[in-house]
Every structure is written in C-alpha cells, then in structure tokens.
Amino acid sequence: MNQFDDPSAVPDEPPLSGKPGTADGAGTSATPERDRSKEPAGPALPDPPGPLSGAGGAAPTRRPGRRGRPLGPIAAHVSSAHRAWLGPVREAYVAAALSSGLTMSRLGEALYISKPKISELLSGKLYPRWELLFDVAVALGVSVWPLYRLWRQAALETENKSRAWIEKSSSARGTMMATRATPPMELSAFREITEGGYRLYAGVFLTGCCDAALEETYDQLWLSWDQALASHDTRRYAFTVLRTAVMARTPHIDGRPEFSEAAFDTIALQNATDAGEAAEQVAETIALFKAMSRLADNQLDVMVLRVLHGMTDEDVSHFLGLPLPRVRSDERHAIRFLEDTLSPPPPAEEGDQP
C-alpha cells in the first residue's frame, strides 16, 4: 500500500527538532586556511568538485589506515534555521564516511581546506561563506540549490549577516549553477497536495512569516527527500519538518507557543454580528488559545486542525500522518484537559459533603 495513504501505525520521525538559538554570527574561524598557492599538488577534483561519495557516482577506493573520529554533536547555540541545512550536510558526510571511509582530513585535502575548518563547519561553530559550503556540498553530493536557499535564509534570520555579506559570499562560482536545479517530481507533487494545509497550520501561529516557514520546509524536504521516502510515513516526516520550522518562528512563553493574535482570524470572530459579541468572542478565544498552548504537541496539532480549521478526524490523520485511533485519543485527552481548565468545577461550599 502506498505510504501516502496508510496511517495505520505510528511512524518514525526525523531528528529535526532543536532549541532555537542565536549563533555567534562571526562567520570566521580562528583556524586559518592553508595558503593554497603554496600547497603542493594534492588530490584533484573537477571544477566544480565532484562527489567524493554518497549520492551520485561510485565511491572511491577506501584509503587504508585508521578510521576517522566519529562526527561530534552540533554546537548547542546553533539555531533551528542553521540546523535546517546543517543536518542534511552532516548526514551526507556520515553516509560517505560509512560507505567509503571518508574522513575530515581526506575531505579537507581534496578541497584544500583545513581540517579544523571542516570540523567547525560540520559542528555549526562556524557559519561558512557560501563558497566554502558549496565546495563541501558538491563533494558530498548534496543538492546545492535548496542548500543555498536555506543557507541564505538562516544568514538573514539568525546569523545577523548583512545582505552585502551574503551577496559577496555568493558571487563566486556555484550560485548560478545552483539556480538551474529543480526539485524531484515526487516532491513537487507532494507540495501541490500539502501546501494549502501547511499554510493553514502555519497561519495559526505565524502572522507575517508563513512563506519563510513553508519555503524552509520544502527546501529541507528537498535535501532529505530520500530519507523522507524511506521513513515509515512520508507525511509524518514532512509534517515534523514543517512543525519545527513553524515553532522556531513562534513566540514562546514559559516554553509554550504564544499564538493569541490568531484569535482575530478565527471563523467564530468573523461571524460575530455586533461589537459586543465580537469582544466576548475575542476574550473566549484568547482564553482557549492560552489553554491550548499547554497541550502536548500532538494534542495541540490535532486541536488546531479540528477546532480552528474544522477538519474531520480522517483529514487530520492524513494531514499529520498519524493513525486514526491515535488522533481520536489525542482529541479526547485534549478536550478533557480544556474542559477542566476553562470550566473547572465550582469550589465546594462550607458544609458540603466531599
């Protein structure tokens, strides 16, 4: 059965989440690059360099010797927008290391880049210029056009880079080649059937940056489309990417999303007939939204689609990529919590029996 149609089991989710943060924005490293003009001839790559391993092309013969160190964790300060492109690049490097024994030293030698700078790029400690990231991406077989878009968006949103810095960093080879790429046909079809629903979901939490969240979602899916197709349910994988992009841009209070502004766009408010009714509806809706923000993630997603957009349980199941029984269970628990929160039982009067 097609994985787009079978929500019969709880699917796997990609490890995409992470606390949004602010990178140091330095864009430079304390480790200097080697002077390429003084370097002896090393392992040559095409111009631009071709994949060393992984996607596209046969893997080179594994070099004898000690296995390289495992890839370390992403730096704690790395933002969600930075992780959006860093995660797929790291996955490509790990795949190349497993398939052909690629190490940071070999990658650095092939690209004439110092090993410490490669390490800083893959850990997120360095926010690289596009020329550097382009060479690494091509060598690892990563699609450069969605990577460029994600790199540029993160530079603007979270790295405090100026447009002049971005344009100067992008002026070298690679940018024009990247613009000629097109996404896989399956991803284009998937976008056609999901973008409307994704925009409705994002609009509940975001008032002015829905487009940025959607573009980040589909660009990240482009980079990891093979993993999405290989996951238990592509819809669940994709929605997890969307949710991460949306929540990274949503204001949070005490760790919970704050989306009361969306109260002014609800159907109930639009149908109010007079000012008094509208004011009462706004107050009730804001109270509901504050209570909803305290729900568990899956329960919140279910209630956003059921209450605010009027989807059926079946539609929610397909949209979230969750089994129908799971959706109905989440809805029951969410309703019970909201009823207890919004309409608590009256306090017992003195003399009443417990």
C-alpha positions as CSV (number, residue, x, y, z in Angstrom):
1,M,0.0,0.0,0.0
2,N,1.2,3.5,-0.8
3,Q,2.8,5.2,2.2
4,F,0.9,8.4,1.5
5,D,-2.4,6.6,2.2
6,D,-1.7,4.2,5.1
7,P,-1.8,5.9,8.5
8,S,-2.2,2.5,10.3
9,A,0.8,2.8,12.6
10,V,2.8,5.5,14.4
11,P,5.6,6.4,12.0
12,D,9.1,7.3,12.6
13,E,10.0,11.0,12.9
14,P,13.3,12.6,11.8
15,P,15.6,14.0,14.4
16,L,15.0,17.6,13.3
17,S,14.0,19.4,16.4
18,G,16.3,21.6,18.5
19,K,16.0,24.7,20.6
20,P,16.2,27.9,18.5
21,G,19.2,29.9,19.4
22,T,21.4,32.7,18.2
23,A,24.7,31.8,16.6
24,D,27.7,33.9,17.3
25,G,27.5,35.3,13.8
26,A,31.2,35.7,13.5
27,G,31.3,33.8,10.2
28,T,35.1,33.4,10.7
29,S,37.3,30.9,12.3
30,A,40.3,31.3,14.5
31,T,41.9,28.5,12.5
32,P,43.5,29.9,9.3
33,E,43.1,28.2,6.0
34,R,46.3,26.9,4.3
35,D,47.7,29.1,1.6
36,R,46.6,27.2,-1.5
37,S,49.2,28.9,-3.7
38,K,52.0,27.4,-1.6
39,E,50.5,23.9,-1.3
40,P,51.9,21.0,-3.3
41,A,49.6,19.4,-5.8
42,G,47.0,17.3,-3.9
43,P,44.1,15.1,-4.9
44,A,42.5,16.9,-7.8
45,L,38.7,17.5,-8.1
46,P,36.8,18.7,-11.1
47,D,35.9,22.4,-11.2
48,P,33.4,22.4,-9.5
49,P,34.5,19.4,-7.5
50,G,32.5,16.2,-8.0
51,P,31.0,14.0,-5.3
52,L,33.6,12.1,-3.3
53,S,31.0,9.5,-2.2
54,G,27.3,9.1,-1.4
55,A,24.7,10.4,-3.8
56,G,25.7,10.1,-7.5
57,G,28.8,8.3,-8.7
58,A,30.8,5.4,-7.4
59,A,32.6,5.6,-4.1
60,P,36.3,5.8,-4.3
61,T,38.5,3.1,-3.0
62,R,38.8,3.2,0.7
63,R,42.2,4.5,1.9
64,P,43.9,2.2,4.3
65,G,44.7,3.4,7.8
66,R,42.9,4.3,11.0
67,R,39.2,5.1,10.8
68,G,38.4,8.8,11.3
69,R,36.8,10.1,14.5
70,P,33.0,9.9,14.8
71,L,31.3,13.2,13.9
72,G,30.7,15.2,17.1
73,P,27.4,16.8,18.1
74,I,26.0,20.1,16.8
75,A,27.0,23.0,18.9
76,A,24.4,24.0,21.5
77,H,24.0,27.6,20.2
78,V,23.1,26.6,16.6
79,S,19.6,27.9,15.6
80,S,16.8,26.0,14.0
81,A,17.3,27.8,10.7
82,H,21.0,26.9,10.7
83,R,20.2,23.2,11.6
84,A,17.8,23.1,8.7
85,W,20.8,22.9,6.2
86,L,23.5,21.7,8.6
87,G,21.6,18.4,9.4
88,P,21.5,17.2,5.8
89,V,25.1,18.1,5.2
90,R,26.2,16.1,8.3
91,E,24.0,13.2,7.2
92,A,25.8,13.2,3.8
93,Y,29.2,13.3,5.5
94,V,28.3,10.3,7.7
95,A,27.0,8.4,4.8
96,A,30.3,9.0,2.9
97,A,32.3,8.0,6.0
98,L,30.4,4.7,6.3
99,S,30.5,3.8,2.6
100,S,34.0,4.8,1.7
101,G,35.9,5.7,4.8
102,L,35.8,9.4,4.1
103,T,37.4,11.5,6.9
104,M,37.6,15.2,7.5
105,S,41.3,15.1,6.7
106,R,40.6,13.5,3.3
107,L,37.8,15.9,2.6
108,G,40.0,18.9,3.5
109,E,42.9,17.6,1.4
110,A,40.6,17.2,-1.6
111,L,39.1,20.7,-1.3
112,Y,42.3,22.4,0.0
113,I,40.5,23.4,3.2
114,S,42.0,22.9,6.7
115,K,40.6,20.0,8.8
116,P,39.7,22.3,11.7
117,K,37.6,24.5,9.4
118,I,35.8,21.4,8.1
119,S,35.2,20.3,11.7
120,E,33.9,23.8,12.7
121,L,31.5,23.8,9.7
122,L,30.1,20.4,10.4
123,S,29.6,21.2,14.1
124,G,28.0,24.5,13.5
125,K,30.6,26.5,15.3
126,L,31.4,28.3,12.0
127,Y,28.8,29.9,9.8
128,P,30.6,29.5,6.5
129,R,30.7,31.6,3.4
130,W,28.8,30.2,0.5
131,E,32.0,29.4,-1.5
132,L,33.2,27.1,1.3
133,L,29.8,25.4,1.8
134,F,29.3,25.0,-1.9
135,D,32.6,23.0,-2.3
136,V,31.8,20.8,0.6
137,A,28.2,20.2,-0.6
138,V,29.3,19.3,-4.2
139,A,32.0,16.9,-2.8
140,L,29.4,15.2,-0.6
141,G,26.7,15.1,-3.3
142,V,24.3,17.5,-1.6
143,S,21.8,19.4,-3.8
144,V,23.2,22.9,-3.8
145,W,20.1,25.0,-4.8
146,P,17.9,24.2,-1.7
147,L,21.1,24.2,0.4
148,Y,21.8,27.8,-0.9
149,R,18.3,29.0,-0.1
150,L,18.4,27.5,3.4
151,W,21.9,28.9,4.0
152,R,20.8,32.4,2.8
153,Q,17.6,32.4,4.9
154,A,19.5,31.4,8.1
155,A,22.1,34.0,7.5
156,L,19.4,36.7,7.3
157,E,17.2,35.4,10.1
158,T,19.5,34.2,12.8
159,E,23.1,34.9,12.0
160,N,22.8,38.7,11.7
161,K,24.6,38.7,8.3
162,S,24.1,41.7,6.1
163,R,22.8,41.3,2.6
164,A,26.1,42.7,1.4
165,W,28.0,39.9,3.1
166,I,25.6,37.4,1.6
167,E,26.0,38.7,-1.9
168,K,29.7,39.0,-1.7
169,S,29.9,35.4,-0.3
170,S,27.7,34.2,-3.1
171,S,29.4,36.0,-6.0
172,A,31.9,33.3,-6.7
173,R,31.3,30.1,-8.7
174,G,28.4,27.9,-7.8
175,T,25.4,30.3,-7.3
176,M,24.3,30.4,-10.9
177,M,24.7,26.7,-11.3
178,A,22.5,26.1,-8.3
179,T,19.7,28.2,-9.7
180,R,19.2,25.8,-12.6
181,A,18.2,22.8,-10.4
182,T,14.6,21.6,-10.0
183,P,13.1,19.5,-7.2
184,P,12.2,15.8,-7.7
185,M,8.9,15.3,-9.4
186,E,7.5,13.4,-6.4
187,L,8.4,16.3,-4.1
188,S,6.7,18.8,-6.5
189,A,3.5,16.7,-6.5
190,F,3.7,16.4,-2.7
191,R,3.9,20.1,-2.4
192,E,0.9,20.6,-4.5
193,I,-1.3,18.5,-2.3
194,T,0.1,19.7,1.1
195,E,0.9,23.4,0.7
196,G,-2.6,24.7,1.3
197,G,-3.0,22.7,4.5
198,Y,0.5,23.6,5.7
199,R,-0.3,27.3,5.2
200,L,-3.4,27.0,7.3
201,Y,-1.5,25.3,10.1
202,A,1.4,27.8,10.0
203,G,-1.1,30.7,9.9
204,V,-2.4,29.8,13.3
205,F,1.0,30.5,14.9
206,L,2.6,33.0,12.5
207,T,1.2,36.3,11.4
208,G,3.9,37.5,9.0
209,C,6.4,34.8,8.1
210,C,4.3,31.9,6.8
211,D,6.1,32.0,3.5
212,A,9.6,31.7,5.1
213,A,8.5,28.7,7.2
214,L,7.0,27.0,4.1
215,E,10.0,27.6,1.9
216,E,12.3,26.3,4.6
217,T,10.1,23.2,5.0
218,Y,10.1,22.3,1.3
219,D,13.8,23.1,0.8
220,Q,14.7,20.9,3.7
221,L,12.5,18.1,2.4
222,W,14.3,18.5,-1.0
223,L,17.6,18.0,0.8
224,S,16.3,14.9,2.7
225,W,13.7,13.6,0.2
226,D,15.3,10.1,0.1
227,Q,15.1,9.9,3.9
228,A,11.5,11.1,3.8
229,L,10.5,8.4,1.3
230,A,12.4,5.8,3.3
231,S,10.6,6.8,6.5
232,H,7.6,4.9,7.9
233,D,5.3,7.6,6.6
234,T,6.4,10.5,4.4
235,R,3.5,12.7,5.6
236,R,4.6,12.4,9.2
237,Y,8.2,13.0,8.3
238,A,7.2,16.1,6.3
239,F,4.9,17.5,9.0
240,T,7.6,17.2,11.6
241,V,9.8,19.3,9.3
242,L,7.0,21.9,9.0
243,R,6.3,21.9,12.7
244,T,10.0,22.6,13.5
245,A,10.1,25.5,11.1
246,V,6.9,27.0,12.4
247,M,7.7,26.6,16.1
248,A,11.2,28.1,15.6
249,R,9.4,31.3,14.5
250,T,6.6,31.3,17.0
251,P,7.0,33.4,20.2
252,H,7.1,31.2,23.3
253,I,6.2,32.0,26.9
254,D,7.5,29.5,29.6
255,G,8.3,27.1,26.8
256,R,4.8,27.1,25.3
257,P,3.8,28.7,22.0
258,E,2.1,32.0,22.2
259,F,-0.5,32.4,19.4
260,S,-3.3,34.6,20.8
261,E,-3.0,37.0,17.9
262,A,-4.6,34.3,15.7
263,A,-7.8,34.8,17.7
264,F,-8.6,37.8,15.4
265,D,-8.7,35.5,12.4
266,T,-11.0,32.7,13.6
267,I,-14.2,31.9,11.9
268,A,-16.3,32.5,15.0
269,L,-15.0,36.0,15.3
270,Q,-15.6,36.7,11.6
271,N,-19.2,35.6,12.1
272,A,-19.9,37.8,15.1
273,T,-22.8,40.2,14.4
274,D,-22.1,43.1,16.7
275,A,-19.2,44.7,18.6
276,G,-20.3,43.3,22.0
277,E,-20.5,39.8,20.6
278,A,-17.1,40.2,18.9
279,A,-15.4,41.4,22.1
280,E,-16.8,38.5,24.0
281,Q,-15.7,36.1,21.3
282,V,-12.2,37.5,21.3
283,A,-11.9,37.1,25.1
284,E,-13.2,33.5,24.9
285,T,-10.9,32.6,22.0
286,I,-7.8,34.1,23.6
287,A,-8.6,32.1,26.8
288,L,-9.0,29.0,24.6
289,F,-5.7,29.6,22.8
290,K,-3.8,30.1,26.1
291,A,-5.2,26.8,27.4
292,M,-4.4,25.0,24.1
293,S,-0.8,26.2,24.3
294,R,-0.4,23.9,27.4
295,L,-1.4,20.8,25.5
296,A,1.1,18.1,24.5
297,D,2.5,18.7,21.0
298,N,0.3,16.1,19.2
299,Q,-2.8,17.1,21.1
300,L,-2.2,20.7,20.2
301,D,-1.8,19.9,16.5
302,V,-4.9,17.8,16.5
303,M,-7.0,20.6,18.2
304,V,-5.6,23.3,15.9
305,L,-6.8,21.4,12.9
306,R,-10.1,20.1,14.4
307,V,-11.2,23.3,16.3
308,L,-9.7,26.1,14.3
309,H,-10.0,24.7,10.8
310,G,-12.9,22.2,11.2
311,M,-11.1,19.2,9.7
312,T,-12.5,15.7,10.2
313,D,-10.6,13.1,12.2
314,E,-9.8,11.3,9.0
315,D,-8.4,14.5,7.4
316,V,-6.3,15.2,10.5
317,S,-5.0,11.7,10.4
318,H,-3.9,12.1,6.8
319,F,-2.5,15.6,7.3
320,L,-0.4,14.7,10.4
321,G,0.5,11.2,9.2
322,L,-0.9,9.7,12.4
323,P,-3.1,6.6,12.9
324,L,-6.8,7.5,13.2
325,P,-7.1,5.9,16.7
326,R,-4.2,8.0,17.8
327,V,-5.8,11.2,16.5
328,R,-9.1,10.3,18.3
329,S,-7.3,9.5,21.5
330,D,-5.3,12.8,21.4
331,E,-8.6,14.7,20.8
332,R,-10.3,13.1,23.8
333,H,-7.5,13.8,26.1
334,A,-7.2,17.4,24.8
335,I,-10.9,18.1,25.2
336,R,-10.9,16.7,28.8
337,F,-7.9,19.0,29.6
338,L,-9.5,22.1,28.1
339,E,-12.8,21.5,29.8
340,D,-11.1,21.1,33.2
341,T,-9.0,24.3,32.5
342,L,-11.7,26.5,31.1
343,S,-14.7,25.3,33.1
344,P,-13.3,24.0,36.4
345,P,-15.9,22.6,38.9
346,P,-17.2,25.2,41.4
347,P,-15.5,25.2,44.8
348,A,-17.2,23.2,47.4
349,E,-19.2,25.3,49.8
350,E,-18.8,25.0,53.5
351,G,-20.8,22.2,54.9
352,D,-21.0,20.3,51.6
353,Q,-20.1,16.6,51.7
354,P,-16.9,15.7,49.9
